[in-house]
Structure formats: structure tokens, C-alpha cells
Amino acid sequence: MEQSAIQSTGVRTPGRFMLIRNGQIVRENDVVQASVAVEEGKIYSVLENEREVQAWLANRRGETVVFDAAGKYILPGLIDIHCDAIEKEAQPRPNTLFPLQLALLEFERKLPVHGITTMYHSLSLGVGLSLRGEHLLTEMVELINRYKEKRAMIRNRIHLRFEVSHHSGLPIIERYVQEGKIHYLSFMDHSPGQGQYREPGSFERYVMKNQGVTVDEVKEIVEDLLRKRQDIDWERLKTLGKLAAEHGIAVASHDDDTREKVDAAPDYSITVSEFPITLEVARYAAAQGLDVCVGAPNVVRGGSHDKNLRAADAIAEGAASILCSDYHPSSMLAAIFMLADAGITDLAGAVKMATLNPARALGCSDTLGSIQTGKAADLIIVDRFEGTPWVTDTFVDGAHVFSAAVRYDSRG
């Protein structure tokens, strides 16, 4: 084959043909030294030897872009089903709201750096603070939907987190489900005295710290929340869950702390349990067939910041199948390699928790989540620096959306 048919690395627009050579490819159940061939933005094949590589190159008519992954890993792009970090991008400190379009564009640019190629932006509709009030939330939902129709670096999707005591939000959620403007729905109950806030005073401390409200203001918030909780229309929530499922939208519970809550999941069409509070509940949820999602920051830090379930323990016992970044996108890749290095699971199993398993849970595994013929070429090349993984290149639909150059200079 003539050398002129191969272009050097660095192309950022999708070409007809692309080859990522000589990497450690992490497939669904194993890791193999091989190359990935991409055609028209889709994975054509995993080429396991040089003979297969040369045969594929010889049959391509057109320019082929080649990336060398020698000494590195090739992973499917990470799929993050729960991350509310966009809230901090829009409001990094209390009373400092930035333009929402600026926040979205800047946050999206950070995601390929961490290997995240599909993000379910977790937007909360509940307490009317920060982005969580109706006006700003609906503005962000509309913005994301409008934006992704025009351009994007990654796959921007929406995880609508609904605070079940926020009664006026129900018509909004119902409309978004019917219009196809959200892609994942979770039911939350952040009222004091249960779930994440079982410990007395924990809810008040969290709201005061994160939203900058006073003692008197948080007291009013708590009183209002408890009043509203008494008037929750649980039957309407069941109908909403069923409506979402009928539209192909997965439904999740949040902060399950009892078996009774897990037992109620089918009534609400719930198939995912996010952040169960204890190992016992995580085990029970998994035994009932729910996909259990835990936070990557919990793995990286060695435990929960709220002193709840230790994620690594649940993973070790097979009681958790999905990793999400929760609030810290860079933790996803770090957690994967930490789990593998610690022998809690093998590398293929750890990668699957942030790729194929979430894709299956949310109904997109036919096109995303693994390095398999016919799937979208959402791929990342990963190197390690003194054990810490870092992304050198990210591809979405075969488009080279991120590349990291390293300066080697001992002078600093």
C-alpha cells in the first residue's frame, strides 16, 4: 500500500477511514493487543494482527487516518449517567450565576478530557435554589436540546432528577417525557430524616453550605419541604414512571435506605437504584434485578463523604454494576483503574461499569458502550503516568474531539 494513503495523526474531523493501532483494547470480557478499524464513524472491526491490519488498509479506497496507541489502552468512551457538576459550572459559588450557554459550552469542553463521550447532565427540579428552580432548570433543558441539534463535542443527554415533593413540577416532567426532551428520570426524596439525610441536622448543614442560606432561611426550607411531603401524589408518580418507561426512558430511585423502598420500585417502573445508603440495601436491590449505581468519587476517595455505603465494598460483592461521576467527572477513569489495580474486578469488568452496563441500563447498548463491530466509534486512548490514568485522545462518532500533547522538559 502506498504511504500517501495514510495521513499522520492530529486530524480533528471525521474521515471515512481511521485506524487506532497497537493498543491494549479493552473489550467486553477481555483485553487484547490489537488495532481498531473505523469506517464512516462506526467500528468496523478489531484487527488482532498485522496481517489483518495490512489487509484492511489495502482494501480502503481513500485517505486513512492512523493513530498509534502503542503502550496505551483503547477503551470505549465513558457513559456518565449521573453528574450534576454542570450546576457548579453555572454557579461556582452562592449568588454567582453565570450565563447558562457559557456554562454548558465550558463544561462540555472538559468532558472529553476525562474520556466521557456520553453525558446525562443531571438537572434537578426541586428546591428553588441555583439551577434547581423551575425557571433556570427549564431554560437549561431547552438550551441543551437546542444546542445538540446544531453541534456538540460529545453526546449531551439529560437526566431529570425530580424531587417528589415539588408538586408544581409534575406537569413540566410529564411534558418533557412526552416531547422526548429528557433521556433518564429519577425520583428523589431529599427530605430530612430519611435517605441521604437520616442524621439529624445533616440536611440543614448541606443546604447552608452549598446554597449560602441563613439558619432562619434553611428552617423555612425544611418546614416547607416537610409540609409538601405530606401531600405527595404517589399514584401520579407511578403513572409518570409508567409514562417514562413507555417512551423508552429509564427510571431510577435515589438514596434507597430500606428494603421497602426497593420492593416498591416496580410500582414506579424503576429499574436503577442510585446510591443505596447501606451495603445491605445495595445487595437487596441487586438481588431484585435492579441496576445499582455507585459514585466514582466514593471509589477514588475510599468512602462516602456522607459516611454511607463504601462503593468498593458493593462492587466487590457484586452489589453494584454501574459507576457514575456523581459530581466529579475526572473520577470516572481513575476509579476504573483503581478497581482493577486493587483486584476488586478485572480491567474489562471495571471498564464495563462505566460503559456497557450504563448503556444497557439506559437502553442504548445497541449503538454505544463497547468496542464492537457496527457500534459508534466513541473511543478513548488512555496512558498512565506513575499509575494514574489520563486520556490522550477522545473520539466521538470517529471525530477526533480531543488530543493531549505532553511537553517533556526536565527543566520544568
N, C-alpha and C positions, 0 to 999 in steps of 0.2 A: 504494500500500500504506500502511496506517495505521502511524504511528510507534510506536504502543503494542505492535506485534507484535515490535519489536526491543528487546532488553534490552542495557544497557550492559555493557562488559567487567568482568571480575572474578569471574564465576561459576566455581566450582571443581567443580561436579558435572556429569556428562554430561547434556546435554539432547537432545531429539530432533533439533534443527537447530542448526548452528553455521556461521558464515561467517568466514573469515580473509581480509580484504580488502586489495587493492592492494599485495601484496608481490612481491618478486623470487622466484618459485617455481623451485627447483632440481629439475628433472625428471631422468629417467634420462640424457638426452643433450643437454639444453639448459637455458637459464634464460629464463623468460618473465615479464613483468609481468602478473599475473593475481590471481585470488582462488580460494580452496579452499572448496568447499561440503562440509559433513559432515552425514550423516544417520544417526542411531542408532549413532553411534560408528564409522562407516565413511566413507571418502572417497566422496562422490557424484560429484563432477566438478571439473575445473579450469575456471573460468569466465574466459574471456580478454578480455571487455569488459564495459562497464557494462550493455549491453542484456541480456546473458546473466545478469548478477547480478540485475537487476530482474525478469527473467522467473522465475528460480528463487525469489526472495523472494515473488513474487506467488502462486506455487503452493504455498507452505508453509502448512499449517494448524496453527498452534501457535507458541509462543514461539521466536524465533530469536536466538541469542546472537552478537553481532558483535564481532570483534577487528580493530583497524586495524593493518596491518603496513606502512603507507606508509614508504618509505625503508629497509625492513628485508628480510631474506631469510626465506623459508619453506622449511625442509628436512624431509626425512623424519627421524624420530627415529633417533639413532645406535644401532648394534648393536655391542656390545663383546664379542668372543668370547674375549678373554684378558685378565683383570685380577685380580691377586692382592692388590689393595690392602685387601681385607677382612681379610687377615691382620694388617696393621698397625693396623686399627681394633680388632681383638680384642687385639692385643699390641703396643702402640706402642713399647715398649722391652722388652729382655730381662727376663724374670721379672715382667712386669706384665700378667697375663692378666685381661681384663675379661669380664663376663658375655656369653655369645655372643648372646643375644637383643638386648641393648643394642647390641652391635657391629653386628648386622645392621640394626636399625632406624635407627641413626645413619648407617651407610654408605649405605643405600638413599636416605635423605633428600638426600644430597649429589649423587646421580646425575642427577636432572632438572635441577639447576643447570648441569650440563655438557652437557645435551642428550642424555644417554644414556637411552633408553627401554627397551632390552633389554640386560640384563647377564648374561653367562655367568660367574658367580662362579667364579674359578679356584682350586679347592681341591686341594692336593697330598697324595698319600698316599705317604709315603716315609720320610725320616729323621724319627725320632720327636721332633722339636722344634717348638715353637709349635703351630700348628694342623695340622701335617703328620704328627702321630702318629695312630694308628688311632682312639683314643678321642675326641679332640676333632674330628677330621675327620668321623667318623660322626655325632657329635652335631650338627655344623653342617649336614650333608646333610639329616638328618631335620628339623632346625629350618626350613630354607629350604622344604622340601617341605610341611611343615605350615603354615607362615606364608602361602605364596602361595595356599593353598586358602581362606584366610579373608579376606585383604585384601592390598593391595600398592599402591605408588605407581607402580612400573614392572613390567616383565616380568622376574621373577627366575628365572634358569635356572642350571644347574650344569655347569661344565666340570671334569671329574675328571681331574686330571693324575697319572698313575701312574708312579712310579719303578720301572723294570722289575726292579731288584734287590730290591725289597721283596716277597719271596715270600709272606709271610703275608697280604698284601693282596689277592692274586688272588681268593680266594673272595668278598671284600667287593665288588670291582668286578663280578664276574660276577653277583652277586645284584642289585646296583643296576641293571645293564643289563636284567636280566630283569624287574625290578619297575618300570622306567621312571622311576627316581629321578634319573638323570643325563641330560644332553642333548648332551654333547660329551665325547669321550675323547681324551686324548693320551698317548703313550708318551714318557717322559723317561729319559735316562741321564745323570745328573749326576756320574758317577764321574770322578775326576781323570785327566788325561792325554788326554782327547778332548773333542769337542764344545765346550761353553762354557768348559771348564776345561782347555784344551790346554796353557796356560802353566803350568810347574811352580810350585806353591805358590798358584795362584790360588784353588783350591777351599778350601784351608785358610784363606786370608785372608778369603774371603767368609763362611764359617761362623762364624769367630771374631768378625767384626764384627757380623753380623746376629743371632747367637744367644747371644752373650755367653759362649762356652765358652773354656776354657783351652787352652794348647798341647797339654798331655797329653790332654785330652778330645777335641780335634779329631784327634789322632793315632789314637786308638782308633776314632773315627768313620770315618776313612779306611781303616784296616785292615779294619774290619768290612764296609765297603762293597765293597772290592775282593774280599774273600772271597765275599761274596754274589753278586757279578757273575759269578764263575766258575760258579755253579750256576743261572744263569737258564734257565728252560724256554722257549726261543724258540718251540717248537711250540705250547705252550699259549697264548702271547701271540698267535700267528697265529689260533688258534681264538677267542680273546677278541675280536680285531679283527673277525673274521667275524661273531661273535655281535652285536657292536655295530651293524655295518652292516645286519644282518638286522632289527634293531629300529629302524632309521632314525636311528641315532646316528653322526654323522660322526666319523672317527678322524684324528688328526694325529700327525706326528712332531715332534721338538723339537730345535733346535740341530744340524741336519744340517751336517756339515763335510766330507763326501766324496760323490762321485757314487755310490759303492757303497751308501751308506745310502739315497739317493734311489731307486736301482734296486730296493732291497728293499721299497719302500713298498707295492706291490700285494700282496705276500705277507701283509701285516698289515692289508689293507683301508684303508690310509692314503690320504687324498685332500687333506690340507692339510699343508704344510711350514711350521712356525712358526720364525721367527728363524734362517734359514740363516746360517752363520757367515761365508761369503765370497760375493762377488758371483758368482763362477764357479758355485758350488753353487746360488745362487738362480736364475741363468739356466737351469741344467740342470734344476732342479726344475720351473720354469715350462714349459720345453720338453717335459717329460714329462707335462704336463697337470695338475700339482698346483697348487692354490691356494696361493700363497706369502703368508704373513702377516708383516708387519714392525711394529715398535713406533712409535707416535706420538711418544713422548718422544725417540726417536732422531731423528725429523724436526725436532722443536722445538729440540733442543739442538745439532743439526748433526752428530751422530755417535753411535756406540755408547759407552756408559760402560765397556764391556769391550774397546774398540778393535777390534771386529769389523766386520761389514758396515755401511756407511753406508746407511740406509734410503732416502734421497732418490735415491741412485745407482741402486738396484734399481728404484725406481718410474719413474725417467726412462728406463730401458732396457726397461720393460715386464716386468720380472722379479719384480714384486710386485703383488698385486691386492687385498690386504686390509690395513687399518690396525686395530690394537688399541691399547688404552691401556697394556697391559703391567702397569704399577704406578702410573700417574699419570693418573686419569680426565680431568682438565682438558686434557690434551694432545691429545685426540681432535679437538676442534673447532679448536683452534689450528693443528694440523698440516694440517687440510683447507685452511684459508685461506692458510697459508704456502706450500703446494704450488701453489695457484692463483696467488698473488701472484708467485711466482718463475717462473711459466710452465712448471713441470715437467709439469703437466697442467692442463686447464681446470677450472673450478669444478665442473661436473657430474661430471667424471671423478674429482675428488678426493672429492666427497661420496659417490660410488658405492663408494669403497673402505671407507667406514665404515657403509654402509647396505645397498645391494642386493647387493654382492659377498659380504659375510659371510652375508647371508640366503640366497643361492643355495648357498654352500658348506655351510651347516648345514641346508639343506632346509626353510627357512621363507619362501622368497620368494613363495609364493603368497598370503601374507597380510601380509607385512612388507617393508620395505626401499625402497619408492619411493612417490611421490605418484601413485597410480593408482586409477582407479575400482574400488571393491569391496574395497580393502585397508583394514586397520585404520587409524584416524585417529591414528597415532603421528606427531606433528608438532612441530617446534620453530620458534619465531620468533627470528631472530638479528640483532642490531645490531652495530655496530663502534664502538669507542672508540679514536680515534687509531690505527686499523688493527687493533687487537686485537678479535677476535670475542667476543661474550658473549650468552648466552641470556636473552631477556626473558620468554618463555613456553614452557612444555612441556605437551603434551597426550598422553595415552595412552588409546587407545580413545575419543577425544573428550573425556575428562575432563581438566579444567584442573588439573594436579597441581603446577604451579609458575608463579609470576609474580614478576618482579623490579620493584620500584619504585625510581626514582632520585630522589635529593634534589638539586636544583640550587640551590646556595648558594655564592656566591663567597667567603663569609667562612670556609669550611672547617668 
